[in-house]
């Protein structure tokens, strides 16, 4: 499986969009401060995650998410959380 995810930092009021094959290990990586971008704070929270069977589709979705503005990202997260 391939995962596209969004993390949110309350202290920076920022979203981080990423791709991985192992969401648990990737979250550990972010929380351990091993990513340059996310190492500036330790309050990253997983707010969105979608899984794909085909790597290419996951990478296309990650690229699409990275191009969206904050309002669009927040709408996706809101829809994701309302579906739970």
Beta strands, then each sheet from edge to edge (+ up, - down):
strand 1: 2-9
strand 2: 14-20
strand 3: 44-52
sheet 1: 2+ 1- 3+
end
